[in-house]
């Protein structure tokens, strides 16, 4: 996830959201909408939210250079 202040009261939020490849289109949309609602609920300022769904790939979980979180218990 990336954030950028684009004005004194405005923040841009951009993120890839890993979803199961087994989800239907409507289920994927629901996941994205839920994530957007959760982001907006914690933002004090006006925010522009851009979320890109992506198929979850376990082999990328431990690749911080791609902005992915590290696996729990892993220390660099």
C-alpha positions as YAML, in Angstrom:
chain: A
units: angstrom
residues:
- id: 1
  name: UNK
  ca: [0.00, 0.00, 0.00]
- id: 2
  name: UNK
  ca: [1.19, 3.48, -0.80]
- id: 3
  name: UNK
  ca: [-0.13, 6.80, 0.47]
- id: 4
  name: UNK
  ca: [0.56, 10.29, -0.78]
- id: 5
  name: UNK
  ca: [-0.59, 13.66, 0.52]
- id: 6
  name: UNK
  ca: [-1.99, 15.46, -2.54]
- id: 7
  name: UNK
  ca: [-3.28, 18.49, -0.69]
- id: 8
  name: UNK
  ca: [-3.61, 19.86, 2.83]
- id: 9
  name: UNK
  ca: [-6.74, 17.80, 3.45]
- id: 10
  name: UNK
  ca: [-6.48, 15.06, 0.85]
- id: 11
  name: UNK
  ca: [-4.62, 11.74, 0.75]
- id: 12
  name: UNK
  ca: [-4.23, 9.29, -2.12]
- id: 13
  name: UNK
  ca: [-4.22, 5.61, -1.12]
- id: 14
  name: UNK
  ca: [-3.17, 2.99, -3.67]
- id: 15
  name: UNK
  ca: [-2.82, -0.72, -3.00]
- id: 16
  name: UNK
  ca: [-2.93, -4.17, -4.50]
- id: 17
  name: UNK
  ca: [-5.35, -6.45, -2.69]
- id: 18
  name: UNK
  ca: [-4.50, -10.16, -2.83]
- id: 19
  name: UNK
  ca: [-7.60, -12.29, -3.32]
- id: 20
  name: UNK
  ca: [-8.14, -15.98, -3.90]
- id: 21
  name: UNK
  ca: [-8.24, -16.99, -7.54]
- id: 22
  name: UNK
  ca: [-11.28, -19.08, -6.67]
- id: 23
  name: UNK
  ca: [-13.48, -16.06, -5.93]
- id: 24
  name: UNK
  ca: [-16.16, -15.04, -8.38]
- id: 25
  name: UNK
  ca: [-16.13, -11.56, -9.88]
- id: 26
  name: UNK
  ca: [-18.86, -10.38, -7.51]
- id: 27
  name: UNK
  ca: [-17.00, -11.85, -4.52]
- id: 28
  name: UNK
  ca: [-13.81, -10.09, -5.59]
- id: 29
  name: UNK
  ca: [-15.71, -6.81, -5.93]
- id: 30
  name: UNK
  ca: [-17.13, -7.32, -2.45]
- id: 31
  name: UNK
  ca: [-13.61, -7.84, -1.01]
- id: 32
  name: UNK
  ca: [-12.36, -4.65, -2.73]
- id: 33
  name: UNK
  ca: [-15.38, -2.64, -1.57]
- id: 34
  name: UNK
  ca: [-14.92, -3.89, 2.00]
- id: 35
  name: UNK
  ca: [-11.23, -2.90, 1.94]
- id: 36
  name: UNK
  ca: [-12.11, 0.56, 0.60]
- id: 37
  name: UNK
  ca: [-14.73, 1.04, 3.32]
- id: 38
  name: UNK
  ca: [-12.23, -0.02, 6.00]
- id: 39
  name: UNK
  ca: [-9.61, 2.43, 4.70]
- id: 40
  name: UNK
  ca: [-12.08, 5.31, 4.61]
- id: 41
  name: UNK
  ca: [-13.27, 4.49, 8.16]
- id: 42
  name: UNK
  ca: [-9.83, 5.19, 9.62]
- id: 43
  name: UNK
  ca: [-8.82, 8.16, 7.49]
- id: 44
  name: UNK
  ca: [-9.32, 11.52, 9.15]
- id: 45
  name: UNK
  ca: [-8.89, 13.39, 5.89]
- id: 46
  name: UNK
  ca: [-10.59, 13.14, 2.52]
- id: 47
  name: UNK
  ca: [-8.98, 10.34, 0.58]
- id: 48
  name: UNK
  ca: [-8.88, 9.03, -2.94]
- id: 49
  name: UNK
  ca: [-8.69, 5.24, -2.87]
- id: 50
  name: UNK
  ca: [-7.43, 3.10, -5.75]
- id: 51
  name: UNK
  ca: [-7.38, -0.63, -5.09]
- id: 52
  name: UNK
  ca: [-6.22, -3.21, -7.60]
- id: 53
  name: UNK
  ca: [-7.25, -6.82, -7.07]
- id: 54
  name: UNK
  ca: [-4.51, -9.37, -7.65]
- id: 55
  name: UNK
  ca: [-4.45, -13.14, -7.32]
- id: 56
  name: UNK
  ca: [-2.79, -14.14, -4.03]
- id: 57
  name: UNK
  ca: [0.55, -15.84, -4.66]
- id: 58
  name: UNK
  ca: [2.21, -17.32, -1.55]
- id: 59
  name: UNK
  ca: [5.67, -17.14, -3.13]
- id: 60
  name: UNK
  ca: [5.48, -13.31, -3.02]
- id: 61
  name: UNK
  ca: [4.57, -13.00, 0.67]
- id: 62
  name: UNK
  ca: [8.21, -12.64, 1.70]
- id: 63
  name: UNK
  ca: [9.20, -10.04, -0.91]
- id: 64
  name: UNK
  ca: [9.28, -6.64, 0.86]
- id: 65
  name: UNK
  ca: [10.71, -5.00, -2.27]
- id: 66
  name: UNK
  ca: [7.31, -5.61, -3.90]
- id: 67
  name: UNK
  ca: [5.52, -3.96, -1.00]
- id: 68
  name: UNK
  ca: [4.24, -7.30, 0.28]
- id: 69
  name: UNK
  ca: [4.17, -7.99, 4.02]
- id: 70
  name: UNK
  ca: [6.67, -10.47, 5.36]
- id: 71
  name: UNK
  ca: [5.47, -13.80, 6.67]
- id: 72
  name: UNK
  ca: [4.64, -13.81, 10.41]
- id: 73
  name: UNK
  ca: [7.63, -14.63, 12.56]
- id: 74
  name: UNK
  ca: [10.12, -13.79, 9.78]
- id: 75
  name: UNK
  ca: [12.83, -11.29, 10.66]
- id: 76
  name: UNK
  ca: [15.14, -9.70, 8.11]
...
